């Protein structure tokens, strides 16, 4: 589940649609209508508000307004609580910058023409949030994995998904086939690689 803290105007098409879909799921979770995702860390910030259903409704309304501005057909009737005044949810500046950088890397691969929108201005928060000084939020998955890494020790930490190695440093399957000390198994993938 990724509920972007960024202004929906900064989200590319894929991020906006996914955030809407996952926001609707979050709405169900916060209303107690699901068995899964009940402990998802991204929901902590909404649960800390005096009225979580109104807070997620406010968040979904901003996504809906952006979708309408772009000509998308989101169903506003799916937002269960609308129009209630909600205090802004505090959001650390570091989290906003982290999400912006992460979105830039995603957009660079899937929709490079959207980079002009992202890199043309500093990151802005969605209207549900108030930016405060601080680093990456404690509920962010990367922080959880990093904390586990320091507790478990060096050998087990390598198994965690903190950060993937850059693509340039990972060996390509074709390169592994050329190394004499790598055990070889005849598989469909290997046959395809050798025939390519």
Residue frames relative to the residue before (quaternion, step in Angstrom):
aa qw qx qy qz dx dy dz
X 1.0000 0.0000 0.0000 0.0000 0.00 0.00 0.00
X 0.0085 0.7800 -0.6252 0.0270 3.58 -0.81 1.00
X 0.0449 -0.7659 0.6411 -0.0207 3.52 -0.54 1.26
X 0.2881 -0.8037 0.4974 0.1537 3.55 -0.02 1.31
X 0.3449 -0.7293 0.5589 0.1919 3.56 -1.00 0.91
X 0.5313 0.6509 -0.3915 0.3752 3.57 1.28 -0.27
X 0.6266 -0.4969 0.4423 0.4060 3.53 -1.30 0.45
X 0.5076 -0.6757 0.4334 0.3130 3.64 -0.73 0.97
X 0.5740 0.5897 -0.3867 0.4162 3.62 1.14 -0.46
X 0.6560 0.5053 -0.3112 0.4664 3.60 1.19 -0.43
X 0.5943 0.5985 -0.3596 0.3990 3.59 1.19 -0.44
X 0.4057 -0.6773 0.5494 0.2736 3.54 -0.98 0.82
X 0.7566 -0.4045 0.2537 0.4468 3.57 -1.29 0.22
X 0.6879 0.4896 -0.2931 0.4486 3.61 0.78 -1.00
X 0.6768 0.4911 -0.2964 0.4614 3.60 0.91 -0.88
X 0.6482 0.5226 -0.3203 0.4518 3.59 0.98 -0.82
X 0.6824 0.4786 -0.2859 0.4727 3.58 0.87 -0.94
X 0.6629 0.4958 -0.3072 0.4694 3.60 0.94 -0.86
X 0.6470 0.5167 -0.3206 0.4599 3.58 0.97 -0.82
X 0.6201 0.5307 -0.3354 0.4703 3.60 1.02 -0.74
X 0.6788 0.4959 -0.2858 0.4599 3.56 0.83 -1.02
X 0.7117 0.4407 -0.2594 0.4816 3.57 0.89 -0.91
X 0.5863 0.5545 -0.3616 0.4669 3.58 1.19 -0.48
X 0.6330 0.5128 -0.3245 0.4806 3.57 1.07 -0.73
X 0.6226 0.5155 -0.3310 0.4870 3.57 1.08 -0.72
X 0.6398 0.5244 -0.3184 0.4629 3.59 0.96 -0.87
X 0.6116 0.5520 -0.3399 0.4536 3.58 1.05 -0.77
X 0.6632 0.4911 -0.3004 0.4783 3.60 0.96 -0.86
X 0.6402 0.5258 -0.3270 0.4548 3.58 0.95 -0.86
X 0.6889 0.4859 -0.2815 0.4583 3.59 0.86 -0.97
X 0.6706 0.4707 -0.2903 0.4944 3.59 1.19 -0.52
X 0.4908 -0.6869 0.4107 0.3444 3.59 1.30 -0.05
X 0.4775 0.7025 -0.4099 0.3324 3.59 1.19 0.51
X 0.7075 0.3810 -0.2639 0.5335 3.60 1.26 0.17
X 0.4310 -0.6615 0.5399 0.2919 3.54 -1.30 0.30
X 0.7215 0.4285 -0.2343 0.4909 3.56 1.11 -0.66
X 0.8061 0.3329 -0.2418 0.4254 3.54 -1.39 0.20
X 0.3812 0.7663 -0.4653 0.2260 3.62 1.20 0.13
X 0.7531 0.3384 -0.2005 0.5274 3.58 1.12 -0.53
X 0.2973 0.7812 -0.5069 0.2105 3.59 1.20 0.35
X 0.4920 -0.7125 0.4135 0.2816 3.61 -0.71 1.05
X 0.6117 0.5689 -0.3699 0.4067 3.63 1.04 -0.56
X 0.6430 0.5376 -0.3235 0.4392 3.60 1.20 -0.40
X 0.4451 0.7154 -0.4447 0.3040 3.61 1.24 -0.28
X 0.6797 0.5117 -0.3059 0.4273 3.57 0.83 -0.94
X 0.6637 0.4756 -0.3088 0.4878 3.60 1.06 -0.64
X 0.6397 0.5355 -0.3231 0.4468 3.59 1.04 -0.74
X 0.6449 0.5424 -0.3200 0.4330 3.60 1.11 -0.62
X 0.5701 0.5879 -0.3882 0.4227 3.60 1.22 -0.22
X 0.6236 -0.5512 0.3875 0.3963 3.62 -1.17 0.39
X 0.7976 0.1377 -0.0519 0.5849 3.61 1.11 -0.65
X 0.2256 -0.8294 0.4942 0.1305 3.65 0.22 1.25
X 0.6553 0.4964 -0.3539 0.4460 3.69 0.84 -0.73
X 0.6526 0.4909 -0.3201 0.4802 3.60 1.02 -0.72
X 0.6335 0.5407 -0.3334 0.4417 3.60 1.03 -0.76
X 0.6892 0.4394 -0.2918 0.4967 3.60 0.89 -0.86
X 0.6000 0.5529 -0.3574 0.4545 3.61 1.11 -0.58
X 0.6323 0.5223 -0.3147 0.4780 3.57 1.03 -0.83
X 0.6378 0.5260 -0.3067 0.4716 3.57 1.02 -0.89
X 0.6830 0.4872 -0.2811 0.4659 3.59 0.89 -0.95
X 0.6064 0.5616 -0.3567 0.4355 3.61 1.06 -0.69
X 0.6552 0.5029 -0.3289 0.4578 3.60 0.97 -0.77
X 0.6232 0.5148 -0.3365 0.4831 3.59 1.09 -0.66
X 0.6414 0.5356 -0.3147 0.4503 3.56 0.99 -0.87
X 0.6622 0.5120 -0.3095 0.4512 3.59 0.90 -0.92
X 0.6502 0.4961 -0.3173 0.4801 3.59 1.00 -0.77
X 0.6375 0.5291 -0.3310 0.4518 3.59 0.97 -0.81
X 0.6417 0.5126 -0.3189 0.4730 3.59 0.97 -0.85
X 0.6446 0.5288 -0.3220 0.4486 3.59 0.95 -0.85
X 0.7141 0.4258 -0.2475 0.4974 3.59 1.11 -0.63
X 0.5483 -0.6390 0.3887 0.3741 3.58 1.25 -0.07
X 0.4441 0.6720 -0.4744 0.3551 3.61 1.19 0.39
X 0.3926 -0.7336 0.5162 0.2031 3.54 -1.19 0.56
X 0.0874 0.7834 -0.6040 0.1174 3.61 0.33 1.25
X 0.3898 -0.7318 0.5164 0.2141 3.57 -1.03 0.82
X 0.3155 -0.7859 0.5064 0.1624 3.59 -0.27 1.28
X 0.5764 0.6041 -0.3744 0.4034 3.61 1.16 -0.50
X 0.5971 0.5757 -0.3659 0.4222 3.60 1.21 -0.32
X 0.5787 0.5324 -0.3881 0.4806 3.60 1.26 -0.15
X 0.3218 -0.8075 0.4634 0.1722 3.57 -0.40 1.20
X 0.7776 0.1713 -0.1088 0.5951 3.62 1.05 -0.67
X 0.0588 0.8117 -0.5737 0.0920 3.56 -0.53 1.23
X 0.8295 0.3295 -0.2000 0.4043 3.49 -1.31 0.46
X 0.5247 0.6165 -0.4365 0.3926 3.60 1.18 0.13
X 0.4563 -0.6567 0.5086 0.3191 3.60 -0.99 0.71
X 0.0640 -0.7974 0.5998 -0.0175 3.54 -0.86 1.01
X 0.4360 -0.6721 0.5136 0.3072 3.62 -0.89 0.82
X 0.5619 -0.6143 0.4309 0.3481 3.55 -1.04 0.74
X 0.3969 -0.7006 0.5482 0.2262 3.55 -1.04 0.87
X 0.4396 -0.6964 0.4868 0.2912 3.64 -0.75 0.93
X 0.0298 -0.7796 0.6251 -0.0237 3.56 -1.03 0.89
X 0.4158 -0.7200 0.4994 0.2437 3.58 -0.76 1.03
X 0.5777 -0.5951 0.4463 0.3360 3.56 -1.09 0.80
X 0.6397 0.5419 -0.3205 0.4410 3.58 1.00 -0.82
X 0.6323 0.5182 -0.3286 0.4729 3.59 1.06 -0.71
X 0.6367 0.5301 -0.3225 0.4578 3.56 0.98 -0.86
X 0.6766 0.4832 -0.2841 0.4775 3.58 0.93 -0.91
X 0.6206 0.5433 -0.3339 0.4562 3.59 1.03 -0.79
X 0.6848 0.4776 -0.2843 0.4713 3.58 0.86 -0.97
X 0.6237 0.5360 -0.3396 0.4565 3.58 1.01 -0.78
X 0.6741 0.4890 -0.2965 0.4675 3.59 0.86 -0.95
X 0.6482 0.5181 -0.3172 0.4592 3.56 0.99 -0.84
X 0.6551 0.5015 -0.3133 0.4702 3.59 0.96 -0.83
X 0.6079 0.5491 -0.3528 0.4522 3.60 1.02 -0.74
X 0.6738 0.4846 -0.3131 0.4616 3.62 0.88 -0.86
X 0.6475 0.5057 -0.3244 0.4688 3.61 1.03 -0.72
X 0.6838 0.4940 -0.2836 0.4559 3.57 0.90 -0.97
X 0.5830 0.5908 -0.3708 0.4166 3.57 1.05 -0.70
X 0.7102 0.4405 -0.2530 0.4874 3.59 1.07 -0.72
X 0.8158 0.3360 -0.1575 0.4437 3.58 0.77 -1.00
X 0.8112 0.0234 -0.0027 0.5843 3.63 1.09 -0.51
X 0.1324 -0.8593 0.4882 0.0761 3.61 0.53 1.17
X 0.6108 0.5633 -0.3693 0.4162 3.63 1.06 -0.56
X 0.6071 0.5563 -0.3556 0.4421 3.63 1.22 -0.32
X 0.4711 0.6929 -0.4343 0.3308 3.61 1.23 -0.25
X 0.5833 0.5828 -0.3766 0.4222 3.60 1.08 -0.63
X 0.6423 0.5150 -0.3182 0.4700 3.59 1.04 -0.78
X 0.7219 0.4684 -0.2475 0.4452 3.58 0.88 -0.98
X 0.7635 0.3847 -0.2041 0.4769 3.55 0.88 -0.92
X 0.5601 0.6409 -0.3721 0.3702 3.58 1.25 -0.16
X 0.7957 0.1441 -0.0578 0.5855 3.60 1.20 -0.42
X 0.5890 -0.5576 0.4217 0.4054 3.59 -1.18 0.34
X 0.6138 -0.5625 0.3840 0.3992 3.61 -1.13 0.49
X 0.1456 -0.7712 0.6166 0.0632 3.56 -1.08 0.86
X 0.4299 -0.6949 0.5169 0.2551 3.54 -1.13 0.69
X 0.5795 -0.5398 0.4781 0.3796 3.54 -1.29 0.42
X 0.6374 -0.5866 0.3468 0.3596 3.57 -1.13 0.61
X 0.5800 0.5874 -0.3771 0.4199 3.62 1.22 -0.20
X 0.7417 0.4215 -0.1987 0.4825 3.58 1.23 -0.43
X 0.2096 -0.7253 0.6402 0.1419 3.53 -1.29 0.56
X 0.3470 -0.7654 0.5085 0.1874 3.57 -0.59 1.16
X 0.0378 -0.7749 0.6305 -0.0241 3.53 -0.95 1.05
X 0.6141 -0.5469 0.3929 0.4116 3.61 -1.15 0.43
X 0.4552 0.6709 -0.5087 0.2895 3.55 -1.12 0.67
X 0.5653 -0.6110 0.4512 0.3218 3.54 -1.34 0.23
X 0.7707 -0.2691 0.2499 0.5208 3.53 -1.23 -0.58
X 0.5383 -0.6588 0.4296 0.3027 3.57 -0.95 0.93
X 0.5849 -0.6033 0.4212 0.3414 3.58 -1.16 0.64
X 0.6624 0.5158 -0.3151 0.4426 3.61 1.12 -0.54
X 0.5011 0.6529 -0.4350 0.3652 3.60 1.20 -0.22
X 0.5656 -0.6430 0.4090 0.3151 3.59 -0.86 0.98
X 0.6307 0.5478 -0.3479 0.4254 3.58 0.89 -0.84
X 0.6457 0.5177 -0.3166 0.4636 3.58 1.01 -0.79
X 0.6392 0.5251 -0.3309 0.4541 3.59 0.96 -0.81
X 0.6737 0.4880 -0.2958 0.4696 3.56 0.88 -0.94
X 0.6434 0.5201 -0.3261 0.4573 3.59 0.97 -0.80
X 0.6400 0.5141 -0.3296 0.4664 3.60 1.01 -0.76
X 0.6422 0.5107 -0.3226 0.4720 3.60 0.98 -0.78
X 0.6085 0.5712 -0.3486 0.4266 3.54 1.02 -0.78
X 0.7052 0.4622 -0.2797 0.4592 3.60 0.84 -0.92
X 0.6509 0.5182 -0.3212 0.4524 3.61 1.12 -0.54
X 0.7304 0.4833 -0.2499 0.4129 3.58 0.89 -0.91
X 0.5201 -0.6202 0.4467 0.3811 3.59 1.00 -0.62
X 0.7229 -0.5000 0.2844 0.3828 3.52 -1.28 0.40
X 0.7001 0.4894 -0.3156 0.4133 3.62 0.74 -0.93
X 0.7141 0.4274 -0.2620 0.4887 3.60 0.93 -0.82
X 0.5796 0.6082 -0.3762 0.3907 3.56 1.12 -0.55
X 0.6054 0.5750 -0.3618 0.4147 3.59 1.09 -0.62
X 0.6173 0.5570 -0.3427 0.4373 3.57 1.17 -0.53
X 0.5908 0.6064 -0.3556 0.3959 3.60 1.12 -0.68
X 0.4266 -0.7056 0.5110 0.2429 3.56 -1.21 0.52
X 0.1110 0.8080 -0.5698 0.1003 3.58 0.58 1.06
X 0.7907 -0.1402 0.1508 0.5766 3.53 0.75 -1.03
X 0.3680 -0.7198 0.5400 0.2342 3.56 -0.86 0.89
X 0.5439 -0.5961 0.4684 0.3599 3.52 -1.14 0.58
X 0.5711 -0.5873 0.4255 0.3846 3.60 -1.03 0.63
X 0.6138 -0.5994 0.3735 0.3527 3.55 -1.03 0.81
X 0.6340 0.5535 -0.3425 0.4175 3.58 1.02 -0.70
X 0.7000 0.4673 -0.2704 0.4674 3.62 1.08 -0.61
X 0.6013 0.5473 -0.3681 0.4510 3.60 1.18 -0.38
X 0.4438 -0.6821 0.4938 0.3064 3.60 -0.91 0.79
X 0.4092 -0.6848 0.5428 0.2626 3.53 -1.06 0.74
X 0.6153 -0.5646 0.3804 0.3973 3.63 -1.04 0.59
X 0.6224 0.5469 -0.3472 0.4394 3.60 1.02 -0.72
X 0.6510 0.5190 -0.3138 0.4564 3.58 1.04 -0.80
X 0.6285 0.5394 -0.3379 0.4471 3.59 1.03 -0.72
X 0.6300 0.5438 -0.3350 0.4418 3.58 1.06 -0.70
X 0.6725 0.5056 -0.2933 0.4540 3.58 1.12 -0.61
X 0.6126 0.5553 -0.3576 0.4341 3.62 1.18 -0.34
X 0.4282 -0.7415 0.4524 0.2494 3.62 -0.69 1.03
X 0.7035 0.4873 -0.2827 0.4332 3.64 1.03 -0.62
X 0.5542 0.5845 -0.4068 0.4310 3.60 1.23 -0.01
X 0.4377 -0.6944 0.4922 0.2898 3.62 -0.72 1.02
X 0.2316 -0.7891 0.5584 0.1086 3.54 -0.93 0.91
X 0.0642 -0.7552 0.6517 0.0279 3.52 -1.05 0.89
X 0.4009 -0.6913 0.5371 0.2700 3.52 -1.00 0.73
X 0.1169 0.7696 -0.6138 0.1317 3.53 -0.57 1.22
X 0.6599 -0.4860 0.3746 0.4337 3.55 -1.25 0.22
X 0.6356 0.5356 -0.3331 0.4453 3.55 0.99 -0.85
X 0.6635 0.5007 -0.3122 0.4599 3.60 0.94 -0.87
X 0.6363 0.5203 -0.3318 0.4630 3.57 0.95 -0.82
X 0.6519 0.5060 -0.3159 0.4682 3.59 0.95 -0.82
X 0.6598 0.5079 -0.3137 0.4563 3.58 0.95 -0.86
X 0.6909 0.4774 -0.2907 0.4585 3.58 0.89 -0.87
X 0.6799 0.4778 -0.2988 0.4693 3.58 1.08 -0.59
X 0.5897 0.5984 -0.3654 0.4009 3.58 1.22 -0.37
